[in-house]
Amino acid sequence: MIAFIVFQVIIAIIIAFRLYYFLKQNPRALLKEKFSKVLGLRVLYLIFDVWSGIMFWILFFTAGYWFITYKLQANAYVLLPSIDEWSTTYRVFDAIFGIILAFRLCAILMKIVEQSSCDIFLIDWEQSPDPLLQKPSPQGVQKDNVVVWRSIFVANEFNELQQEYRYIKPETTLIWFIFFVKALGWEQLAQANPDMITTASELAPTNYVLKFFLSAFLFLCIMAAQYLLEALNSYFNSLKFQEFMDLCSVSNISLLIMDQYYHGYYIHGKAPWGRSDLVMSELKEKLDSEALGEQRARSI
């Protein structure tokens, strides 16, 4: 109960800090005048996200305390409460776990809606190499004869990046989890007996609090291993988003992503050499010149 109260205070502080930075990104006058709905949804999302994330760790460490003190001790230190005492022991766990699942589901759905509502703009810096190639429109406005395939290619690569750039892959996580739980029989470690055995016993039913800790622990270990492998791979090889930024510079296209009304991200992809709709030999010459430091920096 003490830990529960302390963590509620911590949750309130974290929500306040994140809301403060949200208000810094969006003027208060405009939020009050036009975007009160946006502000309300942001507060609701922060409550769902922060509360479910922190309370999960409370349940995880509580279940881990039960597992360690009951299963990993030479002498009995803690006995598991009986399932018959559900109203006094397991009801609190079930209630908090159910609220965590509901809040996390709502947070994920709100994040999906937010990400799918982003405005993405491709800024093509390319200009026609010859003013005579500019074609007048019926209204008399000059139009540059610039090929659009570079923009289409960058947009396609950005779309693929959403699927490929993952440190933790769900299918890999599930395959390894099933291997440990089913193939090696580690699910039997959650039985309500103090022995660390992987054989089923009719006399020892499975305790779902221990099973929750075991499942969560396996998931966390598998995901940590994937993250470390991807981190090592990125140390020796370039990251995919860095390769995408290089592609933007070579293509002479910038990317503007607006995830909120007054907040977004920008990739400055203007090529230092001015144009990228070139023949292969000329483009290679420009890249070699850049490698020798004869071109200005890409971020300028």
Secondary structure in CASP SS format (residue, H / E / C, confidence):
PFRMAT SS
TARGET T0000
AUTHOR 0000-0000-0000
METHOD secondary structure of the structure
MODEL  1
M C 1.00
I H 1.00
A H 1.00
F H 1.00
I H 1.00
V H 1.00
F H 1.00
Q H 1.00
V H 1.00
I H 1.00
I H 1.00
A H 1.00
I H 1.00
I H 1.00
I H 1.00
A H 1.00
F H 1.00
R H 1.00
L H 1.00
Y H 1.00
Y H 1.00
F H 1.00
L H 1.00
K H 1.00
Q H 1.00
N C 1.00
P C 1.00
R H 1.00
A H 1.00
L H 1.00
L H 1.00
K H 1.00
E H 1.00
K C 1.00
F C 1.00
S H 1.00
K H 1.00
V H 1.00
L H 1.00
G H 1.00
L H 1.00
R H 1.00
V H 1.00
L H 1.00
Y H 1.00
L H 1.00
I H 1.00
F H 1.00
D H 1.00
V H 1.00
W H 1.00
S H 1.00
G H 1.00
I H 1.00
M H 1.00
F H 1.00
W H 1.00
I H 1.00
L H 1.00
F H 1.00
F H 1.00
T H 1.00
A H 1.00
G H 1.00
Y H 1.00
W H 1.00
F H 1.00
I H 1.00
T H 1.00
Y H 1.00
K H 1.00
L C 1.00
Q C 1.00
A C 1.00
N C 1.00
A C 1.00
Y C 1.00
V C 1.00
L C 1.00
L C 1.00
P C 1.00
S C 1.00
I H 1.00
D H 1.00
E H 1.00
W H 1.00
S H 1.00
T H 1.00
T H 1.00
Y H 1.00
R H 1.00
V H 1.00
F H 1.00
D H 1.00
A H 1.00
I H 1.00
F H 1.00
G H 1.00
I H 1.00
I H 1.00
L H 1.00
A H 1.00
F H 1.00
R H 1.00
L H 1.00
C H 1.00
A H 1.00
I H 1.00
L H 1.00
M H 1.00
K H 1.00
I H 1.00
V H 1.00
E H 1.00
Q H 1.00
S H 1.00
S C 1.00
C C 1.00
D E 1.00
I E 1.00
F E 1.00
L E 1.00
I E 1.00
D E 1.00
W C 1.00
E C 1.00
Q C 1.00
S C 1.00
P C 1.00
D C 1.00
P H 1.00
L H 1.00
L H 1.00
Q C 1.00
K E 1.00
P E 1.00
S C 1.00
P C 1.00
Q C 1.00
G C 1.00
V C 1.00
Q E 1.00
K E 1.00
D C 1.00
N C 1.00
V C 1.00
V C 1.00
V C 1.00
W H 1.00
R H 1.00
S H 1.00
I H 1.00
F H 1.00
V H 1.00
A H 1.00
N H 1.00
E H 1.00
F H 1.00
N H 1.00
E H 1.00
L H 1.00
Q H 1.00
Q H 1.00
E H 1.00
Y C 1.00
R C 1.00
Y C 1.00
I C 1.00
K C 1.00
P H 1.00
E H 1.00
T H 1.00
T H 1.00
L H 1.00
I H 1.00
W H 1.00
F H 1.00
I H 1.00
F H 1.00
F H 1.00
V H 1.00
K H 1.00
A H 1.00
L C 1.00
G C 1.00
W H 1.00
E H 1.00
Q H 1.00
L H 1.00
A H 1.00
Q E 1.00
A C 1.00
N C 1.00
P C 1.00
D C 1.00
M C 1.00
I C 1.00
T C 1.00
T C 1.00
A C 1.00
S C 1.00
E C 1.00
L C 1.00
A C 1.00
P C 1.00
T E 1.00
N C 1.00
Y H 1.00
V H 1.00
L H 1.00
K H 1.00
F H 1.00
F H 1.00
L H 1.00
S H 1.00
A H 1.00
F H 1.00
L H 1.00
F H 1.00
L H 1.00
C H 1.00
I H 1.00
M H 1.00
A H 1.00
A H 1.00
Q H 1.00
Y H 1.00
L H 1.00
L H 1.00
E H 1.00
A H 1.00
L H 1.00
N H 1.00
S H 1.00
Y H 1.00
F H 1.00
N C 1.00
S C 1.00
L C 1.00
K H 1.00
F H 1.00
Q H 1.00
E H 1.00
F H 1.00
M H 1.00
D H 1.00
L H 1.00
C H 1.00
S H 1.00
V H 1.00
S H 1.00
N C 1.00
I E 1.00
S E 1.00
L E 1.00
L E 1.00
I E 1.00
M E 1.00
D E 1.00
Q E 1.00
Y C 1.00
Y C 1.00
H E 1.00
G E 1.00
Y E 1.00
Y E 1.00
I E 1.00
H C 1.00
G C 1.00
K C 1.00
A C 1.00
P C 1.00
W C 1.00
G C 1.00
R C 1.00
S C 1.00
D C 1.00
L C 1.00
V C 1.00
M H 1.00
S H 1.00
E H 1.00
L H 1.00
K H 1.00
E H 1.00
K H 1.00
L H 1.00
D H 1.00
S H 1.00
E H 1.00
A H 1.00
L C 1.00
G C 1.00
E C 1.00
Q C 1.00
R C 1.00
A C 1.00
R C 1.00
S C 1.00
I C 1.00
END
